[in-house]
Amino acid sequence: MAIQTYKAISKKGDGGLSVMSESRGFKVVMDEPKSLGGTDQGMNPVEGVLVSLGACLVIVGAAFAKSHGIDLQDIRV
C-alpha cells in the first residue's frame, strides 16, 4: 500500500470562536454554541471528533459488507 499524505488547514473565522477548516477543496465551519462564547455556526470540535469516528466505523462496515457480498441496508453509529 502506498503512503498517503493528508493535508488540512484551519484558521479563525470572522466571528466569535468560529474556525474555517479546509482539505481537498472541502470546507467545514466549526464553532461553539452561544452559551460557550461562540456564534453557533457549526458543530464544536468535540462533536466533530465524534462524527469523524462514527463516519470511520460506518465506512469500514459498509466496505466490509460490500467485499463480502452482504446486502447492507443501513448502518448507524
All heavy atoms as TSV, in Angstrom:
chain	resi	resn	atom	element	x	y	z
A	1	MET	N	N	0.842	-1.176	0.000
A	1	MET	CA	C	0.000	0.000	0.000
A	1	MET	C	C	0.890	1.242	0.000
A	1	MET	O	O	1.837	1.337	0.758
A	1	MET	CB	C	-0.924	-0.027	1.218
A	1	MET	CG	C	-1.804	1.185	1.314
A	1	MET	SD	S	-2.841	1.219	2.788
A	1	MET	CE	C	-4.114	0.084	2.309
A	2	ALA	N	N	0.549	2.188	-0.828
A	2	ALA	CA	C	1.314	3.436	-0.924
A	2	ALA	C	C	1.063	4.308	0.303
A	2	ALA	O	O	-0.004	4.266	0.907
A	2	ALA	CB	C	0.915	4.195	-2.182
A	3	ILE	N	N	2.058	5.094	0.645
A	3	ILE	CA	C	1.906	6.041	1.747
A	3	ILE	C	C	1.050	7.200	1.268
A	3	ILE	O	O	1.282	7.769	0.204
A	3	ILE	CB	C	3.277	6.546	2.226
A	3	ILE	CG1	C	4.070	5.398	2.835
A	3	ILE	CG2	C	3.114	7.692	3.221
A	3	ILE	CD1	C	5.483	5.767	3.235
A	4	GLN	N	N	0.042	7.544	2.053
A	4	GLN	CA	C	-0.868	8.637	1.724
A	4	GLN	C	C	-0.594	9.811	2.656
A	4	GLN	O	O	-0.520	9.627	3.866
A	4	GLN	CB	C	-2.319	8.177	1.869
A	4	GLN	CG	C	-3.351	9.238	1.570
A	4	GLN	CD	C	-3.414	9.595	0.096
A	4	GLN	OE1	O	-3.302	8.731	-0.756
A	4	GLN	NE2	N	-3.574	10.857	-0.195
A	5	THR	N	N	-0.432	10.988	2.117
A	5	THR	CA	C	-0.248	12.192	2.915
A	5	THR	C	C	-1.536	13.002	2.882
A	5	THR	O	O	-2.077	13.267	1.812
A	5	THR	CB	C	0.908	13.046	2.362
A	5	THR	OG1	O	2.102	12.260	2.379
A	5	THR	CG2	C	1.118	14.286	3.198
A	6	TYR	N	N	-2.006	13.392	4.055
A	6	TYR	CA	C	-3.210	14.208	4.162
A	6	TYR	C	C	-2.818	15.610	4.586
A	6	TYR	O	O	-1.937	15.791	5.420
A	6	TYR	CB	C	-4.179	13.616	5.195
A	6	TYR	CG	C	-4.736	12.280	4.779
A	6	TYR	CD1	C	-4.113	11.097	5.143
A	6	TYR	CD2	C	-5.879	12.213	4.003
A	6	TYR	CE1	C	-4.620	9.874	4.756
A	6	TYR	CE2	C	-6.398	10.998	3.605
A	6	TYR	CZ	C	-5.766	9.830	3.989
A	6	TYR	OH	O	-6.273	8.629	3.593
A	7	LYS	N	N	-3.467	16.602	4.007
A	7	LYS	CA	C	-3.198	17.988	4.362
A	7	LYS	C	C	-4.510	18.695	4.645
A	7	LYS	O	O	-5.501	18.476	3.949
A	7	LYS	CB	C	-2.474	18.699	3.221
A	7	LYS	CG	C	-1.096	18.139	2.943
A	7	LYS	CD	C	-0.424	18.879	1.812
A	7	LYS	CE	C	0.929	18.260	1.522
A	7	LYS	NZ	N	1.631	18.968	0.460
A	8	ALA	N	N	-4.506	19.528	5.663
A	8	ALA	CA	C	-5.680	20.314	6.013
A	8	ALA	C	C	-5.191	21.620	6.630
A	8	ALA	O	O	-4.082	21.702	7.147
A	8	ALA	CB	C	-6.562	19.560	6.996
A	9	ILE	N	N	-6.044	22.617	6.560
A	9	ILE	CA	C	-5.712	23.914	7.150
A	9	ILE	C	C	-6.923	24.412	7.925
A	9	ILE	O	O	-8.065	24.214	7.507
A	9	ILE	CB	C	-5.282	24.925	6.063
A	9	ILE	CG1	C	-4.675	26.160	6.694
A	9	ILE	CG2	C	-6.427	25.290	5.157
A	9	ILE	CD1	C	-3.928	27.045	5.718
A	10	SER	N	N	-6.676	25.013	9.070
A	10	SER	CA	C	-7.735	25.612	9.880
A	10	SER	C	C	-7.314	27.020	10.239
A	10	SER	O	O	-6.149	27.268	10.547
A	10	SER	CB	C	-7.967	24.809	11.164
A	10	SER	OG	O	-8.479	23.534	10.877
A	11	LYS	N	N	-8.279	27.943	10.176
A	11	LYS	CA	C	-7.980	29.332	10.547
A	11	LYS	C	C	-9.190	29.944	11.229
A	11	LYS	O	O	-10.325	29.502	11.038
A	11	LYS	CB	C	-7.587	30.154	9.323
A	11	LYS	CG	C	-8.672	30.291	8.279
A	11	LYS	CD	C	-8.204	31.119	7.105
A	11	LYS	CE	C	-9.348	31.287	6.116
A	11	LYS	NZ	N	-9.000	32.174	5.019
A	12	LYS	N	N	-8.939	30.947	12.020
A	12	LYS	CA	C	-10.005	31.625	12.749
A	12	LYS	C	C	-10.997	32.216	11.778
A	12	LYS	O	O	-10.623	32.793	10.776
A	12	LYS	CB	C	-9.398	32.719	13.624
A	12	LYS	CG	C	-10.435	33.541	14.346
A	12	LYS	CD	C	-10.115	33.705	15.800
A	12	LYS	CE	C	-11.084	34.603	16.536
A	12	LYS	NZ	N	-12.463	34.527	16.193
A	13	GLY	N	N	-12.277	32.037	12.110
A	13	GLY	CA	C	-13.340	32.585	11.278
A	13	GLY	C	C	-13.582	34.053	11.572
A	13	GLY	O	O	-12.826	34.700	12.307
A	14	ASP	N	N	-14.674	34.571	11.008
A	14	ASP	CA	C	-14.969	36.002	11.107
A	14	ASP	C	C	-15.677	36.426	12.380
A	14	ASP	O	O	-15.823	37.600	12.635
A	14	ASP	CB	C	-15.808	36.439	9.907
A	14	ASP	CG	C	-15.017	36.371	8.615
A	14	ASP	OD1	O	-13.782	36.537	8.667
A	14	ASP	OD2	O	-15.634	36.156	7.556
A	15	GLY	N	N	-16.188	35.486	13.154
A	15	GLY	CA	C	-16.914	35.909	14.337
A	15	GLY	C	C	-16.789	34.928	15.474
A	15	GLY	O	O	-16.595	33.734	15.271
A	16	GLY	N	N	-16.871	35.449	16.696
A	16	GLY	CA	C	-16.863	34.596	17.872
A	16	GLY	C	C	-15.670	33.666	17.910
A	16	GLY	O	O	-14.529	34.079	17.780
A	17	LEU	N	N	-15.933	32.392	18.047
A	17	LEU	CA	C	-14.887	31.374	18.117
A	17	LEU	C	C	-14.890	30.473	16.885
A	17	LEU	O	O	-14.307	29.397	16.902
A	17	LEU	CB	C	-15.086	30.527	19.381
A	17	LEU	CG	C	-15.054	31.288	20.704
A	17	LEU	CD1	C	-15.449	30.375	21.859
A	17	LEU	CD2	C	-13.693	31.898	20.947
A	18	SER	N	N	-15.528	30.909	15.822
A	18	SER	CA	C	-15.654	30.061	14.634
A	18	SER	C	C	-14.293	29.794	13.992
A	18	SER	O	O	-13.384	30.613	14.056
A	18	SER	CB	C	-16.607	30.674	13.610
A	18	SER	OG	O	-16.063	31.854	13.067
A	19	VAL	N	N	-14.189	28.619	13.397
A	19	VAL	CA	C	-12.965	28.179	12.724
A	19	VAL	C	C	-13.350	27.646	11.353
A	19	VAL	O	O	-14.298	26.867	11.223
A	19	VAL	CB	C	-12.258	27.067	13.536
A	19	VAL	CG1	C	-11.069	26.512	12.784
A	19	VAL	CG2	C	-11.838	27.587	14.895
A	20	MET	N	N	-12.629	28.072	10.333
A	20	MET	CA	C	-12.840	27.577	8.974
A	20	MET	C	C	-11.740	26.556	8.684
A	20	MET	O	O	-10.560	26.874	8.800
A	20	MET	CB	C	-12.748	28.727	7.967
A	20	MET	CG	C	-13.670	29.895	8.242
A	20	MET	SD	S	-15.404	29.483	8.076
A	20	MET	CE	C	-15.507	29.230	6.327
A	21	SER	N	N	-12.126	25.349	8.323
A	21	SER	CA	C	-11.162	24.299	8.006
A	21	SER	C	C	-11.387	23.837	6.575
A	21	SER	O	O	-12.518	23.817	6.087
A	21	SER	CB	C	-11.321	23.124	8.967
A	21	SER	OG	O	-11.084	23.534	10.293
A	22	GLU	N	N	-10.295	23.456	5.906
A	22	GLU	CA	C	-10.392	23.040	4.509
A	22	GLU	C	C	-9.399	21.930	4.227
A	22	GLU	O	O	-8.273	21.916	4.719
A	22	GLU	CB	C	-10.104	24.226	3.598
A	22	GLU	CG	C	-10.272	23.919	2.134
A	22	GLU	CD	C	-10.102	25.145	1.251
A	22	GLU	OE1	O	-10.011	26.270	1.779
A	22	GLU	OE2	O	-10.047	24.970	0.029
A	23	SER	N	N	-9.850	20.963	3.426
A	23	SER	CA	C	-8.996	19.880	2.956
A	23	SER	C	C	-9.534	19.400	1.610
A	23	SER	O	O	-10.736	19.154	1.475
A	23	SER	CB	C	-8.988	18.730	3.962
A	23	SER	OG	O	-8.129	17.695	3.536
A	24	ARG	N	N	-8.678	19.296	0.627
A	24	ARG	CA	C	-9.024	18.842	-0.723
A	24	ARG	C	C	-10.182	19.637	-1.337
A	24	ARG	O	O	-10.976	19.129	-2.102
A	24	ARG	CB	C	-9.364	17.349	-0.743
A	24	ARG	CG	C	-8.237	16.445	-0.334
A	24	ARG	CD	C	-8.557	14.966	-0.527
A	24	ARG	NE	N	-9.720	14.532	0.198
A	24	ARG	CZ	C	-10.846	14.067	-0.385
A	24	ARG	NH1	N	-10.944	13.969	-1.684
A	24	ARG	NH2	N	-11.863	13.683	0.350
A	25	GLY	N	N	-10.314	20.893	-0.975
A	25	GLY	CA	C	-11.371	21.727	-1.524
A	25	GLY	C	C	-12.683	21.665	-0.756
A	25	GLY	O	O	-13.609	22.398	-1.059
A	26	PHE	N	N	-12.774	20.779	0.231
A	26	PHE	CA	C	-13.963	20.689	1.069
A	26	PHE	C	C	-13.784	21.591	2.274
A	26	PHE	O	O	-12.709	21.652	2.857
A	26	PHE	CB	C	-14.195	19.247	1.545
A	26	PHE	CG	C	-14.467	18.299	0.430
A	26	PHE	CD1	C	-13.470	17.481	-0.060
A	26	PHE	CD2	C	-15.733	18.223	-0.153
A	26	PHE	CE1	C	-13.704	16.597	-1.097
A	26	PHE	CE2	C	-15.977	17.351	-1.193
A	26	PHE	CZ	C	-14.967	16.538	-1.664
A	27	LYS	N	N	-14.854	22.290	2.654
A	27	LYS	CA	C	-14.776	23.242	3.755
A	27	LYS	C	C	-15.733	22.850	4.876
A	27	LYS	O	O	-16.828	22.363	4.621
A	27	LYS	CB	C	-15.111	24.644	3.254
A	27	LYS	CG	C	-14.099	25.145	2.247
A	27	LYS	CD	C	-14.433	26.525	1.758
A	27	LYS	CE	C	-13.377	26.946	0.718
A	27	LYS	NZ	N	-13.631	28.274	0.210
A	28	VAL	N	N	-15.289	23.104	6.101
A	28	VAL	CA	C	-16.087	22.826	7.293
A	28	VAL	C	C	-15.962	24.031	8.222
A	28	VAL	O	O	-14.863	24.550	8.427
A	28	VAL	CB	C	-15.580	21.560	8.027
A	28	VAL	CG1	C	-16.319	21.351	9.330
A	28	VAL	CG2	C	-15.693	20.336	7.146
A	29	VAL	N	N	-17.088	24.453	8.779
A	29	VAL	CA	C	-17.082	25.502	9.789
A	29	VAL	C	C	-17.343	24.847	11.136
A	29	VAL	O	O	-18.283	24.070	11.282
A	29	VAL	CB	C	-18.186	26.551	9.522
A	29	VAL	CG1	C	-18.224	27.584	10.637
A	29	VAL	CG2	C	-17.975	27.221	8.179
A	30	MET	N	N	-16.487	25.140	12.093
A	30	MET	CA	C	-16.710	24.674	13.453
A	30	MET	C	C	-16.802	25.889	14.354
A	30	MET	O	O	-16.195	26.920	14.086
A	30	MET	CB	C	-15.596	23.735	13.914
A	30	MET	CG	C	-15.626	22.408	13.228
A	30	MET	SD	S	-14.616	21.224	14.106
A	30	MET	CE	C	-15.109	19.749	13.242
A	31	ASP	N	N	-17.554	25.750	15.410
A	31	ASP	CA	C	-17.792	26.867	16.322
A	31	ASP	C	C	-18.220	26.288	17.661
A	31	ASP	O	O	-18.319	25.071	17.813
A	31	ASP	CB	C	-18.890	27.773	15.743
A	31	ASP	CG	C	-18.894	29.173	16.329
A	31	ASP	OD1	O	-18.109	29.455	17.244
A	31	ASP	OD2	O	-19.701	29.996	15.861
A	32	GLU	N	N	-18.464	27.139	18.588
A	32	GLU	CA	C	-19.016	26.739	19.877
A	32	GLU	C	C	-20.429	27.305	19.978
A	32	GLU	O	O	-20.755	28.296	19.317
A	32	GLU	CB	C	-18.160	27.279	21.028
A	32	GLU	CG	C	-16.791	26.644	21.149
A	32	GLU	CD	C	-16.829	25.205	21.635
A	32	GLU	OE1	O	-17.868	24.734	22.136
A	32	GLU	OE2	O	-15.783	24.532	21.519
A	33	PRO	N	N	-21.271	26.682	20.792
A	33	PRO	CA	C	-22.607	27.249	20.998
A	33	PRO	C	C	-22.511	28.633	21.660
A	33	PRO	O	O	-21.489	28.976	22.275
A	33	PRO	CB	C	-23.292	26.252	21.930
A	33	PRO	CG	C	-22.307	25.230	22.296
A	33	PRO	CD	C	-21.045	25.479	21.555
A	34	LYS	N	N	-23.564	29.404	21.527
A	34	LYS	CA	C	-23.576	30.747	22.112
A	34	LYS	C	C	-23.337	30.711	23.618
A	34	LYS	O	O	-22.691	31.593	24.170
A	34	LYS	CB	C	-24.894	31.441	21.786
A	34	LYS	CG	C	-25.014	31.782	20.317
A	34	LYS	CD	C	-26.315	32.473	20.001
A	34	LYS	CE	C	-26.356	32.753	18.492
A	34	LYS	NZ	N	-27.582	33.411	18.071
A	35	SER	N	N	-23.807	29.646	24.278
A	35	SER	CA	C	-23.633	29.533	25.731
A	35	SER	C	C	-22.165	29.382	26.136
A	35	SER	O	O	-21.810	29.603	27.290
A	35	SER	CB	C	-24.433	28.344	26.266
A	35	SER	OG	O	-23.939	27.131	25.705
A	36	LEU	N	N	-21.304	29.027	25.179
A	36	LEU	CA	C	-19.867	28.885	25.451
A	36	LEU	C	C	-19.039	29.964	24.765
A	36	LEU	O	O	-17.827	29.837	24.613
A	36	LEU	CB	C	-19.384	27.500	25.018
A	36	LEU	CG	C	-19.967	26.320	25.786
A	36	LEU	CD1	C	-19.476	25.002	25.200
A	36	LEU	CD2	C	-19.612	26.415	27.267
A	37	GLY	N	N	-19.688	31.033	24.300
A	37	GLY	CA	C	-18.975	32.161	23.725
A	37	GLY	C	C	-18.840	32.143	22.217
A	37	GLY	O	O	-18.214	33.019	21.640
A	38	GLY	N	N	-19.425	31.148	21.570
A	38	GLY	CA	C	-19.358	31.070	20.120
A	38	GLY	C	C	-20.557	31.714	19.462
A	38	GLY	O	O	-21.368	32.378	20.115
A	39	THR	N	N	-20.672	31.518	18.162
A	39	THR	CA	C	-21.804	32.052	17.407
A	39	THR	C	C	-22.670	30.926	16.838
A	39	THR	O	O	-23.564	31.174	16.052
A	39	THR	CB	C	-21.317	32.965	16.271
A	39	THR	OG1	O	-20.367	32.257	15.468
A	39	THR	CG2	C	-20.667	34.223	16.822
A	40	ASP	N	N	-22.386	29.683	17.208
A	40	ASP	CA	C	-23.177	28.508	16.843
A	40	ASP	C	C	-23.330	28.342	15.330
A	40	ASP	O	O	-24.382	27.986	14.832
A	40	ASP	CB	C	-24.552	28.565	17.520
A	40	ASP	CG	C	-25.143	27.177	17.730
A	40	ASP	OD1	O	-24.378	26.190	17.776
A	40	ASP	OD2	O	-26.379	27.066	17.812
A	41	GLN	N	N	-22.237	28.596	14.594
A	41	GLN	CA	C	-22.260	28.456	13.134
A	41	GLN	C	C	-22.015	27.022	12.675
A	41	GLN	O	O	-22.168	26.725	11.492
A	41	GLN	CB	C	-21.192	29.360	12.512
A	41	GLN	CG	C	-21.431	30.827	12.718
A	41	GLN	CD	C	-20.339	31.657	12.074
A	41	GLN	OE1	O	-19.959	31.427	10.932
A	41	GLN	NE2	N	-19.810	32.609	12.821
A	42	GLY	N	N	-21.607	26.170	13.589
A	42	GLY	CA	C	-21.334	24.779	13.233
A	42	GLY	C	C	-21.118	23.960	14.487
A	42	GLY	O	O	-21.153	24.481	15.599
A	43	MET	N	N	-20.896	22.668	14.282
A	43	MET	CA	C	-20.627	21.818	15.440
A	43	MET	C	C	-19.301	22.205	16.064
A	43	MET	O	O	-18.444	22.799	15.416
A	43	MET	CB	C	-20.639	20.338	15.037
A	43	MET	CG	C	-19.555	19.909	14.077
A	43	MET	SD	S	-19.677	18.163	13.654
A	43	MET	CE	C	-20.777	18.232	12.256
A	44	ASN	N	N	-19.149	21.866	17.357
A	44	ASN	CA	C	-17.882	22.182	18.005
A	44	ASN	C	C	-16.877	21.059	17.741
A	44	ASN	O	O	-17.243	19.995	17.233
A	44	ASN	CB	C	-18.074	22.503	19.493
A	44	ASN	CG	C	-18.481	21.305	20.316
A	44	ASN	OD1	O	-18.170	20.164	20.010
A	44	ASN	ND2	N	-19.180	21.581	21.408
A	45	PRO	N	N	-15.595	21.255	18.045
A	45	PRO	CA	C	-14.590	20.245	17.740
A	45	PRO	C	C	-14.847	18.882	18.376
A	45	PRO	O	O	-14.552	17.850	17.764
A	45	PRO	CB	C	-13.293	20.869	18.267
A	45	PRO	CG	C	-13.518	22.334	18.122
A	45	PRO	CD	C	-14.967	22.529	18.483
A	46	VAL	N	N	-15.407	18.850	19.587
A	46	VAL	CA	C	-15.719	17.552	20.207
A	46	VAL	C	C	-16.770	16.818	19.381
A	46	VAL	O	O	-16.639	15.621	19.109
A	46	VAL	CB	C	-16.193	17.738	21.668
A	46	VAL	CG1	C	-16.679	16.424	22.253
A	46	VAL	CG2	C	-15.068	18.319	22.524
A	47	GLU	N	N	-17.798	17.523	18.949
A	47	GLU	CA	C	-18.814	16.913	18.084
A	47	GLU	C	C	-18.195	16.472	16.764
A	47	GLU	O	O	-18.554	15.423	16.217
A	47	GLU	CB	C	-19.967	17.900	17.852
A	47	GLU	CG	C	-20.732	18.217	19.114
A	47	GLU	CD	C	-21.569	19.485	19.016
A	47	GLU	OE1	O	-21.218	20.407	18.256
A	47	GLU	OE2	O	-22.596	19.538	19.732
A	48	GLY	N	N	-17.241	17.266	16.249
A	48	GLY	CA	C	-16.541	16.913	15.019
A	48	GLY	C	C	-15.774	15.606	15.163
A	48	GLY	O	O	-15.761	14.770	14.255
A	49	VAL	N	N	-15.111	15.426	16.296
A	49	VAL	CA	C	-14.381	14.171	16.549
A	49	VAL	C	C	-15.362	13.010	16.616
A	49	VAL	O	O	-15.125	11.942	16.036
A	49	VAL	CB	C	-13.554	14.269	17.849
A	49	VAL	CG1	C	-13.032	12.903	18.274
A	49	VAL	CG2	C	-12.399	15.233	17.667
A	50	LEU	N	N	-16.481	13.198	17.301
A	50	LEU	CA	C	-17.473	12.120	17.419
A	50	LEU	C	C	-18.020	11.706	16.052
A	50	LEU	O	O	-18.104	10.513	15.750
A	50	LEU	CB	C	-18.617	12.547	18.343
A	50	LEU	CG	C	-18.264	12.692	19.819
A	50	LEU	CD1	C	-19.438	13.280	20.586
A	50	LEU	CD2	C	-17.838	11.369	20.414
A	51	VAL	N	N	-18.377	12.675	15.214
A	51	VAL	CA	C	-18.915	12.306	13.904
A	51	VAL	C	C	-17.829	11.717	13.009
A	51	VAL	O	O	-18.104	10.855	12.184
A	51	VAL	CB	C	-19.653	13.469	13.188
A	51	VAL	CG1	C	-20.852	13.926	13.998
A	51	VAL	CG2	C	-18.739	14.625	12.880
A	52	SER	N	N	-16.575	12.146	13.190
A	52	SER	CA	C	-15.477	11.567	12.414
A	52	SER	C	C	-15.276	10.099	12.767
A	52	SER	O	O	-15.103	9.250	11.887
A	52	SER	CB	C	-14.177	12.334	12.660
A	52	SER	OG	O	-14.281	13.639	12.160
A	53	LEU	N	N	-15.281	9.786	14.053
A	53	LEU	CA	C	-15.143	8.388	14.476
A	53	LEU	C	C	-16.318	7.554	13.999
A	53	LEU	O	O	-16.147	6.422	13.525
A	53	LEU	CB	C	-15.002	8.311	15.994
A	53	LEU	CG	C	-13.716	8.893	16.574
A	53	LEU	CD1	C	-13.791	8.928	18.097
A	53	LEU	CD2	C	-12.503	8.118	16.113
A	54	GLY	N	N	-17.519	8.113	14.108
A	54	GLY	CA	C	-18.699	7.403	13.622
A	54	GLY	C	C	-18.627	7.159	12.127
A	54	GLY	O	O	-18.948	6.066	11.645
A	55	ALA	N	N	-18.177	8.151	11.369
A	55	ALA	CA	C	-18.056	8.006	9.920
A	55	ALA	C	C	-17.044	6.919	9.573
A	55	ALA	O	O	-17.264	6.124	8.649
A	55	ALA	CB	C	-17.652	9.336	9.286
A	56	CYS	N	N	-15.937	6.853	10.319
A	56	CYS	CA	C	-14.943	5.792	10.072
A	56	CYS	C	C	-15.567	4.412	10.257
A	56	CYS	O	O	-15.360	3.514	9.427
A	56	CYS	CB	C	-13.752	5.945	11.018
A	56	CYS	SG	S	-12.655	7.304	10.602
A	57	LEU	N	N	-16.318	4.240	11.327
A	57	LEU	CA	C	-16.953	2.948	11.581
A	57	LEU	C	C	-17.968	2.594	10.498
A	57	LEU	O	O	-18.040	1.437	10.050
A	57	LEU	CB	C	-17.619	2.948	12.952
A	57	LEU	CG	C	-16.669	2.980	14.146
A	57	LEU	CD1	C	-17.446	3.188	15.439
A	57	LEU	CD2	C	-15.847	1.707	14.213
A	58	VAL	N	N	-18.755	3.557	10.067
A	58	VAL	CA	C	-19.738	3.310	9.013
A	58	VAL	C	C	-19.043	2.946	7.700
A	58	VAL	O	O	-19.442	2.004	7.010
A	58	VAL	CB	C	-20.665	4.535	8.833
A	58	VAL	CG1	C	-21.514	4.404	7.583
A	58	VAL	CG2	C	-21.556	4.705	10.061
A	59	ILE	N	N	-17.985	3.656	7.344
A	59	ILE	CA	C	-17.259	3.372	6.107
A	59	ILE	C	C	-16.648	1.979	6.146
A	59	ILE	O	O	-16.749	1.213	5.182
A	59	ILE	CB	C	-16.186	4.456	5.841
A	59	ILE	CG1	C	-16.874	5.761	5.424
A	59	ILE	CG2	C	-15.192	4.007	4.779
A	59	ILE	CD1	C	-15.950	6.965	5.386
A	60	VAL	N	N	-16.013	1.624	7.269
A	60	VAL	CA	C	-15.411	0.293	7.390
A	60	VAL	C	C	-16.481	-0.786	7.309
A	60	VAL	O	O	-16.328	-1.790	6.610
A	60	VAL	CB	C	-14.589	0.171	8.690
A	60	VAL	CG1	C	-14.204	-1.270	8.970
A	60	VAL	CG2	C	-13.347	1.039	8.609
A	61	GLY	N	N	-17.596	-0.581	8.002
A	61	GLY	CA	C	-18.685	-1.555	7.960
A	61	GLY	C	C	-19.255	-1.726	6.562
A	61	GLY	O	O	-19.497	-2.841	6.100
A	62	ALA	N	N	-19.466	-0.618	5.867
A	62	ALA	CA	C	-20.016	-0.673	4.510
A	62	ALA	C	C	-19.031	-1.328	3.546
A	62	ALA	O	O	-19.421	-2.141	2.696
A	62	ALA	CB	C	-20.373	0.729	4.030
A	63	ALA	N	N	-17.741	-1.011	3.673
A	63	ALA	CA	C	-16.729	-1.613	2.800
A	63	ALA	C	C	-16.607	-3.104	3.064
A	63	ALA	O	O	-16.488	-3.909	2.129
A	63	ALA	CB	C	-15.379	-0.921	3.009
A	64	PHE	N	N	-16.653	-3.509	4.333
A	64	PHE	CA	C	-16.584	-4.929	4.694
A	64	PHE	C	C	-17.773	-5.676	4.113
A	64	PHE	O	O	-17.629	-6.739	3.515
A	64	PHE	CB	C	-16.545	-5.091	6.218
A	64	PHE	CG	C	-16.524	-6.525	6.661
A	64	PHE	CD1	C	-15.320	-7.195	6.777
A	64	PHE	CD2	C	-17.704	-7.199	6.960
A	64	PHE	CE1	C	-15.284	-8.526	7.187
A	64	PHE	CE2	C	-17.680	-8.520	7.362
A	64	PHE	CZ	C	-16.471	-9.194	7.472
A	65	ALA	N	N	-18.974	-5.097	4.298
A	65	ALA	CA	C	-20.182	-5.739	3.783
A	65	ALA	C	C	-20.101	-5.902	2.273
A	65	ALA	O	O	-20.387	-6.979	1.737
A	65	ALA	CB	C	-21.415	-4.920	4.172
A	66	LYS	N	N	-19.687	-4.866	1.578
A	66	LYS	CA	C	-19.585	-4.922	0.117
A	66	LYS	C	C	-18.582	-5.986	-0.320
A	66	LYS	O	O	-18.855	-6.781	-1.229
A	66	LYS	CB	C	-19.177	-3.557	-0.431
A	66	LYS	CG	C	-19.116	-3.504	-1.934
A	66	LYS	CD	C	-18.774	-2.107	-2.422
A	66	LYS	CE	C	-18.715	-2.076	-3.949
A	66	LYS	NZ	N	-18.401	-0.731	-4.441
A	67	SER	N	N	-17.428	-6.040	0.344
A	67	SER	CA	C	-16.389	-7.003	-0.063
A	67	SER	C	C	-16.770	-8.449	0.255
A	67	SER	O	O	-16.183	-9.372	-0.293
A	67	SER	CB	C	-15.057	-6.658	0.603
A	67	SER	OG	O	-15.108	-6.918	1.999
A	68	HIS	N	N	-17.757	-8.633	1.140
A	68	HIS	CA	C	-18.202	-9.979	1.500
A	68	HIS	C	C	-19.585	-10.311	0.934
A	68	HIS	O	O	-20.211	-11.285	1.338
A	68	HIS	CB	C	-18.190	-10.143	3.019
A	68	HIS	CG	C	-16.802	-10.283	3.571
A	68	HIS	ND1	N	-15.971	-9.196	3.764
A	68	HIS	CD2	C	-16.091	-11.369	3.932
A	68	HIS	CE1	C	-14.821	-9.611	4.239
A	68	HIS	NE2	N	-14.856	-10.932	4.346
A	69	GLY	N	N	-20.052	-9.488	0.018
A	69	GLY	CA	C	-21.332	-9.762	-0.641
A	69	GLY	C	C	-22.541	-9.615	0.266
A	69	GLY	O	O	-23.587	-10.207	0.007
A	70	ILE	N	N	-22.422	-8.852	1.311
A	70	ILE	CA	C	-23.524	-8.648	2.242
A	70	ILE	C	C	-24.342	-7.449	1.767
A	70	ILE	O	O	-23.802	-6.368	1.521
A	70	ILE	CB	C	-22.996	-8.409	3.673
A	70	ILE	CG1	C	-22.221	-9.627	4.151
A	70	ILE	CG2	C	-24.132	-8.052	4.629
A	70	ILE	CD1	C	-21.437	-9.396	5.429
A	71	ASP	N	N	-25.644	-7.631	1.665
A	71	ASP	CA	C	-26.532	-6.553	1.246
A	71	ASP	C	C	-26.890	-5.682	2.466
A	71	ASP	O	O	-27.915	-5.864	3.094
A	71	ASP	CB	C	-27.801	-7.137	0.607
A	71	ASP	CG	C	-28.730	-6.058	0.092
A	71	ASP	OD1	O	-28.268	-4.929	-0.156
A	71	ASP	OD2	O	-29.933	-6.365	-0.073
A	72	LEU	N	N	-26.032	-4.766	2.781
A	72	LEU	CA	C	-26.206	-3.903	3.933
A	72	LEU	C	C	-27.228	-2.822	3.604
A	72	LEU	O	O	-27.022	-2.015	2.714
A	72	LEU	CB	C	-24.866	-3.264	4.319
A	72	LEU	CG	C	-24.841	-2.402	5.559
A	72	LEU	CD1	C	-25.134	-3.216	6.803
A	72	LEU	CD2	C	-23.493	-1.705	5.682
A	73	GLN	N	N	-28.322	-2.821	4.313
A	73	GLN	CA	C	-29.400	-1.861	4.053
A	73	GLN	C	C	-29.222	-0.552	4.830
A	73	GLN	O	O	-29.613	0.504	4.372
A	73	GLN	CB	C	-30.754	-2.476	4.425
A	73	GLN	CG	C	-31.113	-3.683	3.558
A	73	GLN	CD	C	-31.288	-3.299	2.101
A	73	GLN	OE1	O	-32.017	-2.380	1.775
A	73	GLN	NE2	N	-30.602	-4.016	1.216
A	74	ASP	N	N	-28.636	-0.644	6.018
A	74	ASP	CA	C	-28.491	0.546	6.849
A	74	ASP	C	C	-27.428	0.273	7.899
A	74	ASP	O	O	-27.260	-0.873	8.323
A	74	ASP	CB	C	-29.824	0.873	7.526
A	74	ASP	CG	C	-29.834	2.255	8.176
A	74	ASP	OD1	O	-28.982	3.092	7.841
A	74	ASP	OD2	O	-30.695	2.489	9.052
A	75	ILE	N	N	-26.723	1.300	8.289
A	75	ILE	CA	C	-25.769	1.212	9.394
A	75	ILE	C	C	-25.682	2.580	10.034
A	75	ILE	O	O	-25.579	3.591	9.348
A	75	ILE	CB	C	-24.384	0.697	8.936
A	75	ILE	CG1	C	-23.435	0.561	10.131
A	75	ILE	CG2	C	-23.801	1.555	7.842
A	75	ILE	CD1	C	-22.134	-0.151	9.803
A	76	ARG	N	N	-25.771	2.621	11.358
A	76	ARG	CA	C	-25.727	3.884	12.096
A	76	ARG	C	C	-24.840	3.734	13.302
A	76	ARG	O	O	-24.835	2.694	13.950
A	76	ARG	CB	C	-27.125	4.285	12.569
A	76	ARG	CG	C	-28.100	4.506	11.429
A	76	ARG	CD	C	-29.489	4.689	11.954
A	76	ARG	NE	N	-30.431	4.641	10.850
A	76	ARG	CZ	C	-31.522	5.380	10.787
A	76	ARG	NH1	N	-31.816	6.208	11.770
A	76	ARG	NH2	N	-32.320	5.283	9.766
A	77	VAL	N	N	-24.110	4.766	13.597
A	77	VAL	CA	C	-23.250	4.772	14.778
A	77	VAL	C	C	-23.623	5.986	15.610
A	77	VAL	O	O	-23.755	7.071	15.092
A	77	VAL	CB	C	-21.765	4.833	14.372
A	77	VAL	CG1	C	-20.886	4.964	15.601
A	77	VAL	CG2	C	-21.383	3.613	13.553
